[in-house]
């Protein structure tokens, strides 16, 4: 895989984060939900993997794309667009030739998701016994690890991982645009 996320995809992802921010804000609860979304997507990917048949490869790839995209949204939300892109690109060079089996890669995705959630909890001081234990940079690093592990897992189950991820991002962006248009239409109707 030449890049986890292309420059054009970063523009789309930053646009999606802006849309989510306008819709939901960035209160601590919302940011926690963005981190939890990664765990939800991991669960759905695990379900597809456990089905264990070749007919579920497309579903597994789709769910791994969801893990990558939800972690990327969380990364941009925590670190900011430019910083997120730099952090992920820097780490990608070290991992893109990973040749572990899918099972090992997938277990790494799940482990890294837990570490990202723990780092976020530490950044926000959610454990009163421990207080603030992590920085924004720590959370960004853990989110990069989730994205990279999921990208390696995706590349191990499909031959054209870049196009699979690009297709999924395009679908998500189209869905967001449709929702935005629908909401705008409803607001225009109410104002009339």
Buried (B, 14 or more C-beta within 10 A) or exposed (E): BEBBBBEEBBEBBBBBBEBBEEEEEEEEEBBBEBBBBBBBBBBBBBEBBEEEEEEBBEBBBBBBBBBBBBBBBBBBBBBBBEBBBEBBBEBBEEBBEBEBEBEBBBBBBBEBBBBBBBBBBBBBEBEEEEEEBBEBBBBBBBBBBBBBBBBBBBBBBBEEBBEBBBBBBEEBBEEBEEEEEEEEEEEEEEEE
